[in-house]
Amino acid sequence: MINFDEEIKKFTPSPEIDQVEDWVVKESGSDMSDTLLSLIEQNKQLELRLRSQVQVVPIDTTGQF
């Protein structure tokens, strides 16, 4: 039977894995921020297009049409 406590004590992570983890976190962070900035810009452009298409109509508050 495997003694997991003993196996965990023996465990040492591979240095290559640490380097890959650092790289993935670094690259994923920039990719995520680039994606977020792109989505924000797209949202601004869409909002500007919609605002230019909307016609403001005064509301009749007298109840008569």
Predicted model as a PDB file, atoms N, CA, C, CB and O in Angstrom, pLDDT in the B-factor column:
MODEL        1                                                                  
ATOM      1  N   MET A   1       0.842  -1.184   0.000  1.00 85.00           N  
ATOM      2  CA  MET A   1       0.000   0.000   0.000  1.00 85.00           C  
ATOM      3  C   MET A   1       0.886   1.246   0.000  1.00 85.00           C  
ATOM      4  CB  MET A   1      -0.957  -0.001   1.222  1.00 85.00           C  
ATOM      5  O   MET A   1       1.940   1.259   0.636  1.00 85.00           O  
ATOM      6  N   ILE A   2       0.460   2.290  -0.711  1.00 88.00           N  
ATOM      7  CA  ILE A   2       1.245   3.520  -0.823  1.00 88.00           C  
ATOM      8  C   ILE A   2       1.011   4.393   0.400  1.00 88.00           C  
ATOM      9  CB  ILE A   2       0.884   4.292  -2.115  1.00 88.00           C  
ATOM     10  O   ILE A   2      -0.122   4.653   0.805  1.00 88.00           O  
ATOM     11  N   ASN A   3       2.120   4.831   0.968  1.00 91.00           N  
ATOM     12  CA  ASN A   3       2.040   5.765   2.092  1.00 91.00           C  
ATOM     13  C   ASN A   3       2.156   7.184   1.505  1.00 91.00           C  
ATOM     14  CB  ASN A   3       3.182   5.479   3.177  1.00 91.00           C  
ATOM     15  O   ASN A   3       3.253   7.649   1.196  1.00 91.00           O  
ATOM     16  N   PHE A   4       1.023   7.851   1.359  1.00 90.00           N  
ATOM     17  CA  PHE A   4       1.000   9.148   0.707  1.00 90.00           C  
ATOM     18  C   PHE A   4       1.781  10.218   1.474  1.00 90.00           C  
ATOM     19  CB  PHE A   4      -0.423   9.593   0.526  1.00 90.00           C  
ATOM     20  O   PHE A   4       2.398  11.092   0.866  1.00 90.00           O  
ATOM     21  N   ASP A   5       1.755  10.151   2.771  1.00 91.00           N  
ATOM     22  CA  ASP A   5       2.508  11.129   3.576  1.00 91.00           C  
ATOM     23  C   ASP A   5       4.004  11.025   3.284  1.00 91.00           C  
ATOM     24  CB  ASP A   5       2.245  10.911   5.091  1.00 91.00           C  
ATOM     25  O   ASP A   5       4.680  12.044   3.142  1.00 91.00           O  
ATOM     26  N   GLU A   6       4.517   9.818   3.195  1.00 91.00           N  
ATOM     27  CA  GLU A   6       5.930   9.619   2.884  1.00 91.00           C  
ATOM     28  C   GLU A   6       6.254  10.081   1.459  1.00 91.00           C  
ATOM     29  CB  GLU A   6       6.308   8.143   3.060  1.00 91.00           C  
ATOM     30  O   GLU A   6       7.287  10.706   1.221  1.00 91.00           O  
ATOM     31  N   GLU A   7       5.383   9.773   0.541  1.00 90.00           N  
ATOM     32  CA  GLU A   7       5.602  10.162  -0.851  1.00 90.00           C  
ATOM     33  C   GLU A   7       5.608  11.692  -1.005  1.00 90.00           C  
ATOM     34  CB  GLU A   7       4.516   9.541  -1.752  1.00 90.00           C  
ATOM     35  O   GLU A   7       6.411  12.242  -1.760  1.00 90.00           O  
ATOM     36  N   ILE A   8       4.729  12.353  -0.301  1.00 89.00           N  
ATOM     37  CA  ILE A   8       4.680  13.822  -0.355  1.00 89.00           C  
ATOM     38  C   ILE A   8       5.957  14.423   0.223  1.00 89.00           C  
ATOM     39  CB  ILE A   8       3.449  14.355   0.411  1.00 89.00           C  
ATOM     40  O   ILE A   8       6.462  15.423  -0.287  1.00 89.00           O  
ATOM     41  N   LYS A   9       6.475  13.816   1.279  1.00 90.00           N  
ATOM     42  CA  LYS A   9       7.734  14.314   1.870  1.00 90.00           C  
ATOM     43  C   LYS A   9       8.889  14.201   0.879  1.00 90.00           C  
ATOM     44  CB  LYS A   9       8.073  13.532   3.160  1.00 90.00           C  
ATOM     45  O   LYS A   9       9.784  15.046   0.875  1.00 90.00           O  
ATOM     46  N   LYS A  10       8.878  13.162   0.038  1.00 89.00           N  
ATOM     47  CA  LYS A  10       9.944  12.944  -0.935  1.00 89.00           C  
ATOM     48  C   LYS A  10       9.809  13.830  -2.172  1.00 89.00           C  
ATOM     49  CB  LYS A  10       9.963  11.497  -1.352  1.00 89.00           C  
ATOM     50  O   LYS A  10      10.764  13.995  -2.931  1.00 89.00           O  
ATOM     51  N   PHE A  11       8.655  14.382  -2.365  1.00 87.00           N  
ATOM     52  CA  PHE A  11       8.372  15.106  -3.595  1.00 87.00           C  
ATOM     53  C   PHE A  11       9.200  16.385  -3.715  1.00 87.00           C  
ATOM     54  CB  PHE A  11       6.897  15.438  -3.668  1.00 87.00           C  
ATOM     55  O   PHE A  11       9.289  17.175  -2.775  1.00 87.00           O  
ATOM     56  N   THR A  12       9.804  16.575  -4.895  1.00 85.00           N  
ATOM     57  CA  THR A  12      10.455  17.841  -5.237  1.00 85.00           C  
ATOM     58  C   THR A  12      10.017  18.195  -6.655  1.00 85.00           C  
ATOM     59  CB  THR A  12      12.037  17.744  -5.121  1.00 85.00           C  
ATOM     60  O   THR A  12      10.161  17.382  -7.568  1.00 85.00           O  
ATOM     61  N   PRO A  13       9.488  19.392  -6.845  1.00 78.00           N  
ATOM     62  CA  PRO A  13       9.021  19.759  -8.178  1.00 78.00           C  
ATOM     63  C   PRO A  13      10.180  19.938  -9.157  1.00 78.00           C  
ATOM     64  CB  PRO A  13       8.200  21.038  -8.110  1.00 78.00           C  
ATOM     65  O   PRO A  13      11.280  20.335  -8.772  1.00 78.00           O  
ATOM     66  N   SER A  14       9.924  19.650 -10.376  1.00 80.00           N  
ATOM     67  CA  SER A  14      10.924  19.798 -11.428  1.00 80.00           C  
ATOM     68  C   SER A  14      11.145  21.285 -11.707  1.00 80.00           C  
ATOM     69  CB  SER A  14      10.484  19.053 -12.722  1.00 80.00           C  
ATOM     70  O   SER A  14      10.178  22.041 -11.793  1.00 80.00           O  
ATOM     71  N   PRO A  15      12.402  21.716 -11.848  1.00 79.00           N  
ATOM     72  CA  PRO A  15      12.667  23.133 -12.137  1.00 79.00           C  
ATOM     73  C   PRO A  15      12.024  23.587 -13.452  1.00 79.00           C  
ATOM     74  CB  PRO A  15      14.175  23.381 -12.192  1.00 79.00           C  
ATOM     75  O   PRO A  15      11.612  24.740 -13.571  1.00 79.00           O  
ATOM     76  N   GLU A  16      11.937  22.697 -14.427  1.00 85.00           N  
ATOM     77  CA  GLU A  16      11.323  23.051 -15.701  1.00 85.00           C  
ATOM     78  C   GLU A  16       9.852  23.397 -15.532  1.00 85.00           C  
ATOM     79  CB  GLU A  16      11.478  21.911 -16.696  1.00 85.00           C  
ATOM     80  O   GLU A  16       9.332  24.296 -16.193  1.00 85.00           O  
ATOM     81  N   ILE A  17       9.199  22.684 -14.651  1.00 83.00           N  
ATOM     82  CA  ILE A  17       7.778  22.934 -14.406  1.00 83.00           C  
ATOM     83  C   ILE A  17       7.594  24.331 -13.824  1.00 83.00           C  
ATOM     84  CB  ILE A  17       7.184  21.865 -13.451  1.00 83.00           C  
ATOM     85  O   ILE A  17       6.677  25.048 -14.227  1.00 83.00           O  
ATOM     86  N   ASP A  18       8.442  24.726 -12.893  1.00 78.00           N  
ATOM     87  CA  ASP A  18       8.354  26.064 -12.314  1.00 78.00           C  
ATOM     88  C   ASP A  18       8.544  27.135 -13.386  1.00 78.00           C  
ATOM     89  CB  ASP A  18       9.399  26.235 -11.203  1.00 78.00           C  
ATOM     90  O   ASP A  18       7.843  28.146 -13.387  1.00 78.00           O  
ATOM     91  N   GLN A  19       9.489  26.915 -14.295  1.00 84.00           N  
ATOM     92  CA  GLN A  19       9.719  27.883 -15.367  1.00 84.00           C  
ATOM     93  C   GLN A  19       8.507  27.969 -16.295  1.00 84.00           C  
ATOM     94  CB  GLN A  19      10.974  27.507 -16.168  1.00 84.00           C  
ATOM     95  O   GLN A  19       8.104  29.059 -16.700  1.00 84.00           O  
ATOM     96  N   VAL A  20       7.940  26.832 -16.623  1.00 84.00           N  
ATOM     97  CA  VAL A  20       6.769  26.818 -17.499  1.00 84.00           C  
ATOM     98  C   VAL A  20       5.589  27.499 -16.811  1.00 84.00           C  
ATOM     99  CB  VAL A  20       6.399  25.370 -17.894  1.00 84.00           C  
ATOM    100  O   VAL A  20       4.866  28.267 -17.444  1.00 84.00           O  
ATOM    101  N   GLU A  21       5.389  27.227 -15.531  1.00 82.00           N  
ATOM    102  CA  GLU A  21       4.296  27.862 -14.797  1.00 82.00           C  
ATOM    103  C   GLU A  21       4.451  29.378 -14.804  1.00 82.00           C  
ATOM    104  CB  GLU A  21       4.241  27.341 -13.353  1.00 82.00           C  
ATOM    105  O   GLU A  21       3.482  30.101 -15.034  1.00 82.00           O  
ATOM    106  N   ASP A  22       5.671  29.863 -14.553  1.00 80.00           N  
ATOM    107  CA  ASP A  22       5.918  31.304 -14.560  1.00 80.00           C  
ATOM    108  C   ASP A  22       5.605  31.893 -15.929  1.00 80.00           C  
ATOM    109  CB  ASP A  22       7.375  31.606 -14.173  1.00 80.00           C  
ATOM    110  O   ASP A  22       4.976  32.947 -16.026  1.00 80.00           O  
ATOM    111  N   TRP A  23       6.038  31.221 -16.977  1.00 80.00           N  
ATOM    112  CA  TRP A  23       5.807  31.712 -18.328  1.00 80.00           C  
ATOM    113  C   TRP A  23       4.311  31.743 -18.660  1.00 80.00           C  
ATOM    114  CB  TRP A  23       6.555  30.841 -19.340  1.00 80.00           C  
ATOM    115  O   TRP A  23       3.814  32.718 -19.222  1.00 80.00           O  
ATOM    116  N   VAL A  24       3.603  30.670 -18.307  1.00 78.00           N  
ATOM    117  CA  VAL A  24       2.170  30.585 -18.607  1.00 78.00           C  
ATOM    118  C   VAL A  24       1.412  31.686 -17.871  1.00 78.00           C  
ATOM    119  CB  VAL A  24       1.609  29.196 -18.218  1.00 78.00           C  
ATOM    120  O   VAL A  24       0.554  32.344 -18.459  1.00 78.00           O  
ATOM    121  N   VAL A  25       1.716  31.889 -16.616  1.00 76.00           N  
ATOM    122  CA  VAL A  25       1.033  32.934 -15.850  1.00 76.00           C  
ATOM    123  C   VAL A  25       1.323  34.297 -16.450  1.00 76.00           C  
ATOM    124  CB  VAL A  25       1.462  32.899 -14.371  1.00 76.00           C  
ATOM    125  O   VAL A  25       0.418  35.119 -16.589  1.00 76.00           O  
ATOM    126  N   LYS A  26       2.563  34.543 -16.803  1.00 75.00           N  
ATOM    127  CA  LYS A  26       2.941  35.830 -17.391  1.00 75.00           C  
ATOM    128  C   LYS A  26       2.238  36.041 -18.724  1.00 75.00           C  
ATOM    129  CB  LYS A  26       4.462  35.912 -17.577  1.00 75.00           C  
ATOM    130  O   LYS A  26       1.655  37.101 -18.954  1.00 75.00           O  
ATOM    131  N   GLU A  27       2.285  35.055 -19.599  1.00 71.00           N  
ATOM    132  CA  GLU A  27       1.680  35.185 -20.917  1.00 71.00           C  
ATOM    133  C   GLU A  27       0.157  35.234 -20.836  1.00 71.00           C  
ATOM    134  CB  GLU A  27       2.115  34.034 -21.807  1.00 71.00           C  
ATOM    135  O   GLU A  27      -0.472  36.009 -21.557  1.00 71.00           O  
ATOM    136  N   SER A  28      -0.435  34.432 -19.983  1.00 66.00           N  
ATOM    137  CA  SER A  28      -1.889  34.430 -19.854  1.00 66.00           C  
ATOM    138  C   SER A  28      -2.379  35.767 -19.333  1.00 66.00           C  
ATOM    139  CB  SER A  28      -2.349  33.301 -18.929  1.00 66.00           C  
ATOM    140  O   SER A  28      -3.427  36.257 -19.756  1.00 66.00           O  
ATOM    141  N   GLY A  29      -1.635  36.351 -18.429  1.00 65.00           N  
ATOM    142  CA  GLY A  29      -2.037  37.649 -17.885  1.00 65.00           C  
ATOM    143  C   GLY A  29      -2.074  38.717 -18.947  1.00 65.00           C  
ATOM    144  O   GLY A  29      -3.013  39.511 -18.996  1.00 65.00           O  
ATOM    145  N   SER A  30      -1.062  38.750 -19.804  1.00 68.00           N  
ATOM    146  CA  SER A  30      -1.063  39.768 -20.850  1.00 68.00           C  
ATOM    147  C   SER A  30      -2.141  39.466 -21.887  1.00 68.00           C  
ATOM    148  CB  SER A  30       0.319  39.853 -21.522  1.00 68.00           C  
ATOM    149  O   SER A  30      -2.777  40.386 -22.401  1.00 68.00           O  
ATOM    150  N   ASP A  31      -2.351  38.208 -22.196  1.00 75.00           N  
ATOM    151  CA  ASP A  31      -3.396  37.855 -23.148  1.00 75.00           C  
ATOM    152  C   ASP A  31      -4.769  38.242 -22.616  1.00 75.00           C  
ATOM    153  CB  ASP A  31      -3.352  36.360 -23.458  1.00 75.00           C  
ATOM    154  O   ASP A  31      -5.605  38.760 -23.358  1.00 75.00           O  
ATOM    155  N   MET A  32      -5.000  37.992 -21.337  1.00 77.00           N  
ATOM    156  CA  MET A  32      -6.278  38.329 -20.741  1.00 77.00           C  
ATOM    157  C   MET A  32      -6.484  39.844 -20.725  1.00 77.00           C  
ATOM    158  CB  MET A  32      -6.371  37.761 -19.324  1.00 77.00           C  
ATOM    159  O   MET A  32      -7.575  40.330 -21.019  1.00 77.00           O  
ATOM    160  N   SER A  33      -5.439  40.579 -20.383  1.00 81.00           N  
ATOM    161  CA  SER A  33      -5.589  42.030 -20.339  1.00 81.00           C  
ATOM    162  C   SER A  33      -5.790  42.588 -21.742  1.00 81.00           C  
ATOM    163  CB  SER A  33      -4.364  42.679 -19.677  1.00 81.00           C  
ATOM    164  O   SER A  33      -6.578  43.515 -21.929  1.00 81.00           O  
ATOM    165  N   ASP A  34      -5.089  42.037 -22.733  1.00 84.00           N  
ATOM    166  CA  ASP A  34      -5.292  42.465 -24.116  1.00 84.00           C  
ATOM    167  C   ASP A  34      -6.727  42.191 -24.564  1.00 84.00           C  
ATOM    168  CB  ASP A  34      -4.300  41.754 -25.050  1.00 84.00           C  
ATOM    169  O   ASP A  34      -7.351  43.027 -25.218  1.00 84.00           O  
ATOM    170  N   THR A  35      -7.234  41.035 -24.212  1.00 83.00           N  
ATOM    171  CA  THR A  35      -8.602  40.678 -24.572  1.00 83.00           C  
ATOM    172  C   THR A  35      -9.596  41.610 -23.896  1.00 83.00           C  
ATOM    173  CB  THR A  35      -8.896  39.224 -24.193  1.00 83.00           C  
ATOM    174  O   THR A  35     -10.550  42.066 -24.525  1.00 83.00           O  
ATOM    175  N   LEU A  36      -9.378  41.890 -22.632  1.00 87.00           N  
ATOM    176  CA  LEU A  36     -10.272  42.778 -21.894  1.00 87.00           C  
ATOM    177  C   LEU A  36     -10.255  44.182 -22.488  1.00 87.00           C  
ATOM    178  CB  LEU A  36      -9.879  42.825 -20.414  1.00 87.00           C  
ATOM    179  O   LEU A  36     -11.310  44.794 -22.651  1.00 87.00           O  
ATOM    180  N   LEU A  37      -9.077  44.697 -22.811  1.00 91.00           N  
ATOM    181  CA  LEU A  37      -8.979  46.025 -23.420  1.00 91.00           C  
ATOM    182  C   LEU A  37      -9.678  46.054 -24.774  1.00 91.00           C  
ATOM    183  CB  LEU A  37      -7.507  46.438 -23.577  1.00 91.00           C  
ATOM    184  O   LEU A  37     -10.332  47.039 -25.116  1.00 91.00           O  
ATOM    185  N   SER A  38      -9.546  45.001 -25.528  1.00 90.00           N  
ATOM    186  CA  SER A  38     -10.216  44.911 -26.821  1.00 90.00           C  
ATOM    187  C   SER A  38     -11.730  44.917 -26.654  1.00 90.00           C  
ATOM    188  CB  SER A  38      -9.774  43.651 -27.564  1.00 90.00           C  
ATOM    189  O   SER A  38     -12.436  45.593 -27.403  1.00 90.00           O  
ATOM    190  N   LEU A  39     -12.228  44.174 -25.685  1.00 92.00           N  
ATOM    191  CA  LEU A  39     -13.672  44.146 -25.438  1.00 92.00           C  
ATOM    192  C   LEU A  39     -14.190  45.506 -24.987  1.00 92.00           C  
ATOM    193  CB  LEU A  39     -14.009  43.091 -24.388  1.00 92.00           C  
ATOM    194  O   LEU A  39     -15.279  45.919 -25.386  1.00 92.00           O  
ATOM    195  N   ILE A  40     -13.430  46.194 -24.170  1.00 94.00           N  
ATOM    196  CA  ILE A  40     -13.828  47.530 -23.719  1.00 94.00           C  
ATOM    197  C   ILE A  40     -13.900  48.481 -24.912  1.00 94.00           C  
ATOM    198  CB  ILE A  40     -12.838  48.071 -22.653  1.00 94.00           C  
ATOM    199  O   ILE A  40     -14.848  49.257 -25.033  1.00 94.00           O  
ATOM    200  N   GLU A  41     -12.915  48.423 -25.782  1.00 95.00           N  
ATOM    201  CA  GLU A  41     -12.900  49.284 -26.972  1.00 95.00           C  
ATOM    202  C   GLU A  41     -14.078  48.961 -27.882  1.00 95.00           C  
ATOM    203  CB  GLU A  41     -11.574  49.123 -27.744  1.00 95.00           C  
ATOM    204  O   GLU A  41     -14.723  49.872 -28.402  1.00 95.00           O  
ATOM    205  N   GLN A  42     -14.365  47.683 -28.081  1.00 95.00           N  
ATOM    206  CA  GLN A  42     -15.506  47.291 -28.910  1.00 95.00           C  
ATOM    207  C   GLN A  42     -16.807  47.804 -28.316  1.00 95.00           C  
ATOM    208  CB  GLN A  42     -15.564  45.767 -29.063  1.00 95.00           C  
ATOM    209  O   GLN A  42     -17.692  48.257 -29.042  1.00 95.00           O  
ATOM    210  N   ASN A  43     -16.922  47.734 -26.992  1.00 95.00           N  
ATOM    211  CA  ASN A  43     -18.119  48.212 -26.316  1.00 95.00           C  
ATOM    212  C   ASN A  43     -18.283  49.721 -26.510  1.00 95.00           C  
ATOM    213  CB  ASN A  43     -18.062  47.867 -24.821  1.00 95.00           C  
ATOM    214  O   ASN A  43     -19.396  50.196 -26.738  1.00 95.00           O  
ATOM    215  N   LYS A  44     -17.191  50.472 -26.421  1.00 95.00           N  
ATOM    216  CA  LYS A  44     -17.249  51.919 -26.637  1.00 95.00           C  
ATOM    217  C   LYS A  44     -17.694  52.237 -28.056  1.00 95.00           C  
ATOM    218  CB  LYS A  44     -15.886  52.561 -26.357  1.00 95.00           C  
ATOM    219  O   LYS A  44     -18.528  53.120 -28.259  1.00 95.00           O  
ATOM    220  N   GLN A  45     -17.151  51.532 -29.035  1.00 94.00           N  
ATOM    221  CA  GLN A  45     -17.509  51.770 -30.435  1.00 94.00           C  
ATOM    222  C   GLN A  45     -18.981  51.443 -30.685  1.00 94.00           C  
ATOM    223  CB  GLN A  45     -16.616  50.934 -31.367  1.00 94.00           C  
ATOM    224  O   GLN A  45     -19.672  52.177 -31.391  1.00 94.00           O  
ATOM    225  N   LEU A  46     -19.454  50.349 -30.109  1.00 93.00           N  
ATOM    226  CA  LEU A  46     -20.855  49.975 -30.259  1.00 93.00           C  
ATOM    227  C   LEU A  46     -21.757  51.021 -29.618  1.00 93.00           C  
ATOM    228  CB  LEU A  46     -21.115  48.596 -29.640  1.00 93.00           C  
ATOM    229  O   LEU A  46     -22.783  51.393 -30.188  1.00 93.00           O  
ATOM    230  N   GLU A  47     -21.385  51.488 -28.454  1.00 93.00           N  
ATOM    231  CA  GLU A  47     -22.175  52.512 -27.771  1.00 93.00           C  
ATOM    232  C   GLU A  47     -22.253  53.786 -28.611  1.00 93.00           C  
ATOM    233  CB  GLU A  47     -21.574  52.824 -26.390  1.00 93.00           C  
ATOM    234  O   GLU A  47     -23.320  54.391 -28.720  1.00 93.00           O  
ATOM    235  N   LEU A  48     -21.134  54.195 -29.203  1.00 91.00           N  
ATOM    236  CA  LEU A  48     -21.136  55.385 -30.061  1.00 91.00           C  
ATOM    237  C   LEU A  48     -22.034  55.198 -31.277  1.00 91.00           C  
ATOM    238  CB  LEU A  48     -19.716  55.713 -30.513  1.00 91.00           C  
ATOM    239  O   LEU A  48     -22.768  56.114 -31.649  1.00 91.00           O  
ATOM    240  N   ARG A  49     -21.984  54.020 -31.903  1.00 91.00           N  
ATOM    241  CA  ARG A  49     -22.846  53.755 -33.053  1.00 91.00           C  
ATOM    242  C   ARG A  49     -24.313  53.777 -32.663  1.00 91.00           C  
ATOM    243  CB  ARG A  49     -22.497  52.413 -33.680  1.00 91.00           C  
ATOM    244  O   ARG A  49     -25.142  54.338 -33.380  1.00 91.00           O  
ATOM    245  N   LEU A  50     -24.636  53.166 -31.524  1.00 90.00           N  
ATOM    246  CA  LEU A  50     -26.031  53.135 -31.075  1.00 90.00           C  
ATOM    247  C   LEU A  50     -26.528  54.534 -30.734  1.00 90.00           C  
ATOM    248  CB  LEU A  50     -26.183  52.215 -29.859  1.00 90.00           C  
ATOM    249  O   LEU A  50     -27.660  54.891 -31.060  1.00 90.00           O  
ATOM    250  N   ARG A  51     -25.686  55.322 -30.082  1.00 87.00           N  
ATOM    251  CA  ARG A  51     -26.086  56.693 -29.734  1.00 87.00           C  
ATOM    252  C   ARG A  51     -26.351  57.516 -30.992  1.00 87.00           C  
ATOM    253  CB  ARG A  51     -24.997  57.374 -28.876  1.00 87.00           C  
ATOM    254  O   ARG A  51     -27.244  58.362 -30.998  1.00 87.00           O  
ATOM    255  N   SER A  52     -25.602  57.283 -32.035  1.00 88.00           N  
ATOM    256  CA  SER A  52     -25.803  58.050 -33.264  1.00 88.00           C  
ATOM    257  C   SER A  52     -27.075  57.616 -33.991  1.00 88.00           C  
ATOM    258  CB  SER A  52     -24.593  57.894 -34.188  1.00 88.00           C  
ATOM    259  O   SER A  52     -27.590  58.363 -34.824  1.00 88.00           O  
ATOM    260  N   GLN A  53     -27.587  56.430 -33.692  1.00 87.00           N  
ATOM    261  CA  GLN A  53     -28.787  55.926 -34.359  1.00 87.00           C  
ATOM    262  C   GLN A  53     -30.066  56.197 -33.575  1.00 87.00           C  
ATOM    263  CB  GLN A  53     -28.652  54.448 -34.595  1.00 87.00           C  
ATOM    264  O   GLN A  53     -31.165  56.076 -34.116  1.00 87.00           O  
ATOM    265  N   VAL A  54     -29.930  56.557 -32.325  1.00 82.00           N  
ATOM    266  CA  VAL A  54     -31.103  56.752 -31.470  1.00 82.00           C  
ATOM    267  C   VAL A  54     -31.651  58.153 -31.685  1.00 82.00           C  
ATOM    268  CB  VAL A  54     -30.751  56.527 -29.973  1.00 82.00           C  
ATOM    269  O   VAL A  54     -30.911  59.136 -31.673  1.00 82.00           O  
ATOM    270  N   GLN A  55     -32.959  58.224 -31.883  1.00 79.00           N  
ATOM    271  CA  GLN A  55     -33.608  59.511 -32.027  1.00 79.00           C  
ATOM    272  C   GLN A  55     -34.304  59.821 -30.712  1.00 79.00           C  
ATOM    273  CB  GLN A  55     -34.612  59.517 -33.224  1.00 79.00           C  
ATOM    274  O   GLN A  55     -35.100  59.023 -30.216  1.00 79.00           O  
ATOM    275  N   VAL A  56     -34.001  60.977 -30.158  1.00 75.00           N  
ATOM    276  CA  VAL A  56     -34.601  61.374 -28.892  1.00 75.00           C  
ATOM    277  C   VAL A  56     -35.976  61.983 -29.180  1.00 75.00           C  
ATOM    278  CB  VAL A  56     -33.684  62.385 -28.122  1.00 75.00           C  
ATOM    279  O   VAL A  56     -36.099  62.938 -29.947  1.00 75.00           O  
ATOM    280  N   VAL A  57     -37.005  61.411 -28.550  1.00 77.00           N  
ATOM    281  CA  VAL A  57     -38.367  61.896 -28.731  1.00 77.00           C  
ATOM    282  C   VAL A  57     -38.861  62.382 -27.381  1.00 77.00           C  
ATOM    283  CB  VAL A  57     -39.308  60.786 -29.319  1.00 77.00           C  
ATOM    284  O   VAL A  57     -38.779  61.651 -26.394  1.00 77.00           O  
ATOM    285  N   PRO A  58     -39.377  63.614 -27.323  1.00 79.00           N  
ATOM    286  CA  PRO A  58     -39.878  64.122 -26.038  1.00 79.00           C  
ATOM    287  C   PRO A  58     -41.072  63.304 -25.559  1.00 79.00           C  
ATOM    288  CB  PRO A  58     -40.271  65.608 -26.160  1.00 79.00           C  
ATOM    289  O   PRO A  58     -41.885  62.846 -26.362  1.00 79.00           O  
ATOM    290  N   ILE A  59     -41.167  63.129 -24.276  1.00 80.00           N  
ATOM    291  CA  ILE A  59     -42.251  62.372 -23.670  1.00 80.00           C  
ATOM    292  C   ILE A  59     -43.390  63.359 -23.347  1.00 80.00           C  
ATOM    293  CB  ILE A  59     -41.761  61.606 -22.375  1.00 80.00           C  
ATOM    294  O   ILE A  59     -43.168  64.437 -22.795  1.00 80.00           O  
ATOM    295  N   ASP A  60     -44.600  62.953 -23.706  1.00 79.00           N  
ATOM    296  CA  ASP A  60     -45.791  63.767 -23.416  1.00 79.00           C  
ATOM    297  C   ASP A  60     -46.249  63.444 -21.993  1.00 79.00           C  
ATOM    298  CB  ASP A  60     -46.948  63.495 -24.462  1.00 79.00           C  
ATOM    299  O   ASP A  60     -46.789  62.368 -21.737  1.00 79.00           O  
ATOM    300  N   THR A  61     -46.034  64.368 -21.088  1.00 79.00           N  
ATOM    301  CA  THR A  61     -46.388  64.129 -19.691  1.00 79.00           C  
ATOM    302  C   THR A  61     -47.807  64.608 -19.367  1.00 79.00           C  
ATOM    303  CB  THR A  61     -45.387  64.823 -18.777  1.00 79.00           C  
ATOM    304  O   THR A  61     -48.254  64.483 -18.228  1.00 79.00           O  
ATOM    305  N   THR A  62     -48.521  65.159 -20.368  1.00 80.00           N  
ATOM    306  CA  THR A  62     -49.881  65.641 -20.123  1.00 80.00           C  
ATOM    307  C   THR A  62     -50.906  64.519 -20.179  1.00 80.00           C  
ATOM    308  CB  THR A  62     -50.244  66.713 -21.131  1.00 80.00           C  
ATOM    309  O   THR A  62     -52.037  64.682 -19.721  1.00 80.00           O  
ATOM    310  N   GLY A  63     -50.519  63.402 -20.728  1.00 73.00           N  
ATOM    311  CA  GLY A  63     -51.446  62.280 -20.827  1.00 73.00           C  
ATOM    312  C   GLY A  63     -52.261  62.321 -22.105  1.00 73.00           C  
ATOM    313  O   GLY A  63     -53.070  61.425 -22.346  1.00 73.00           O  
ATOM    314  N   GLN A  64     -52.069  63.332 -22.921  1.00 69.00           N  
ATOM    315  CA  GLN A  64     -52.777  63.456 -24.191  1.00 69.00           C  
ATOM    316  C   GLN A  64     -51.818  63.135 -25.335  1.00 69.00           C  
ATOM    317  CB  GLN A  64     -53.377  64.882 -24.358  1.00 69.00           C  
ATOM    318  O   GLN A  64     -50.655  63.538 -25.319  1.00 69.00           O  
ATOM    319  N   PHE A  65     -52.316  62.417 -26.306  1.00 59.00           N  
ATOM    320  CA  PHE A  65     -51.462  62.036 -27.428  1.00 59.00           C  
ATOM    321  C   PHE A  65     -51.849  62.758 -28.665  1.00 59.00           C  
ATOM    322  CB  PHE A  65     -51.514  60.560 -27.670  1.00 59.00           C  
ATOM    323  O   PHE A  65     -51.235  62.559 -29.714  1.00 59.00           O  
TER     324      PHE A  65                                                      
ENDMDL                                                                          
END                                                                             
